């Protein structure tokens, strides 16, 4: 059971990391689009 609990914790951490990375990349894209609009 301990091994299963550790696997679950590991999976949850991975999902959280992926979500954080996705939000960061989305913010970068928004910043790039706003900069492009300002240049126009």
PAKEPA-179379 format. One record per residue (C-alpha): y, z, x negated; residue number from 1. Coordinates in steps of 0.1 Angstrom, whole numbers, plus 5000, padded with zeros to 4 digits. Layout:
# residues N
+------+------+------+-----+
:    v :    w :    u :   k :
+------+------+------+-----+
:    Y :    Z :    X : NUM :
...
+------+------+------+-----+
This chain:
# residues 40
+------+------+------+-----+
:    v :    w :    u :   k :
+------+------+------+-----+
: 5000 : 5000 : 5000 :   1 :
: 5024 : 5008 : 4971 :   2 :
: 5019 : 4972 : 4958 :   3 :
: 5027 : 4958 : 4992 :   4 :
: 5058 : 4979 : 4995 :   5 :
: 5070 : 4968 : 4960 :   6 :
: 5064 : 4931 : 4970 :   7 :
: 5084 : 4936 : 5002 :   8 :
: 5113 : 4952 : 4982 :   9 :
: 5112 : 4923 : 4957 :  10 :
: 5113 : 4897 : 4984 :  11 :
: 5142 : 4915 : 5002 :  12 :
: 5161 : 4917 : 4969 :  13 :
: 5155 : 4879 : 4963 :  14 :
: 5168 : 4870 : 4998 :  15 :
: 5199 : 4892 : 4993 :  16 :
: 5206 : 4875 : 4959 :  17 :
: 5202 : 4840 : 4974 :  18 :
: 5226 : 4849 : 5002 :  19 :
: 5252 : 4863 : 4978 :  20 :
: 5249 : 4832 : 4956 :  21 :
: 5253 : 4809 : 4987 :  22 :
: 5284 : 4827 : 4999 :  23 :
: 5299 : 4825 : 4964 :  24 :
: 5292 : 4787 : 4961 :  25 :
: 5307 : 4782 : 4996 :  26 :
: 5338 : 4800 : 4986 :  27 :
: 5341 : 4778 : 4955 :  28 :
: 5338 : 4747 : 4977 :  29 :
: 5365 : 4760 : 5000 :  30 :
: 5388 : 4767 : 4970 :  31 :
: 5382 : 4732 : 4957 :  32 :
: 5390 : 4715 : 4990 :  33 :
: 5421 : 4736 : 4995 :  34 :
: 5433 : 4726 : 4960 :  35 :
: 5426 : 4690 : 4967 :  36 :
: 5446 : 4692 : 4999 :  37 :
: 5475 : 4708 : 4981 :  38 :
: 5475 : 4681 : 4955 :  39 :
: 5477 : 4654 : 4982 :  40 :
+------+------+------+-----+
